[in-house]
Each structure stands twice: as structure tokens, then as C-alpha cells.
């Protein structure tokens, strides 16, 4: 049986897989990376807009970026 931490990670991996599927669909709709980037950011704001002010949502995004940058800075062989 999975621990709560393992279950959280499994849930995250399911969501990540779905996000990658959506990204593939978005690439088929628009070749413009800027369109895709902005629409993904809008989705994050929409996810939180009824509970948090925009500035707090931006802080959430920045916090996630701070966590991801070191991972993606290792280069393709490390990811």
C-alpha cells in the first residue's frame, strides 16, 4: 500500500502525464510557443482566481519556477 507521500507523487505523475498530452494537442492547434505559454499561464490563474488575488497566483508560479529551474538546468542528459 502506498504511503501518503507516494500517493501524492502518483497523483502528480498522473496530472503531469495529462499535461503532456494537452501540450501535444496544443502544439497541433498552434505552432506559436508564445500562444501555448500564455494559455498555460492563464490556466493557472483560472485554477486559483476564485480563491487568491493575482499577485499571490504569480508568487505560486514563481515558486514552482524556482523549484524547476535547477532540475532543467542540468541539461537533457540529467532529465
Helices and strands as residue ranges (DSSP letters): H 4-29, H 33-48, H 54-73, G 76-78
